[in-house]
């Protein structure tokens, strides 16, 4: 990935996520991961690079799938929500899994380069995803769910709005 920001364009996140889910459908089926979608209809568009945002969402979904490999197949889940946050004038995508969650120690450093929770991970995916979000004035953060698993939240400003 180059250091230059991709070409920004108007993006409809619900549509982009649907394309990603089509690409990853076979992986979700083979890993026995049921999908629940909770999209807010008619979200305002964002202004960002399509390829970069798509790669970030792919990475977050694959991480959510892999986080559940040790979870009882009957308890696995993947929930993706989109919503407009008018208070912060942004669109937030949440990718939630039902895995084991992230230790508090690792949660504080999960976006650091070379930090990984995987035995065979390089530790660059989440750092790159955060850099992409920030390059478009967005954010990426994570938290453990109260019941099980973790949620990753990716936000981008609504297109045409200044968020300083």
Secondary structure, DSSP 4 states (H G I P E B T S, - for coil): --SSPPPPEEE-HHHHHHHHHHHHHHHHHHTT--EEEEEPTTPPPEEE-HHHHHHHHHHHHHHHHHTTTTS-GGG--EEEEEEEETTTTEEEEEEEE-S----HHHHTTTTSTT--SSTT--S-HHHHHHHHHHHTT-EEEEEE-SSSSEEEEEEEEBTT----
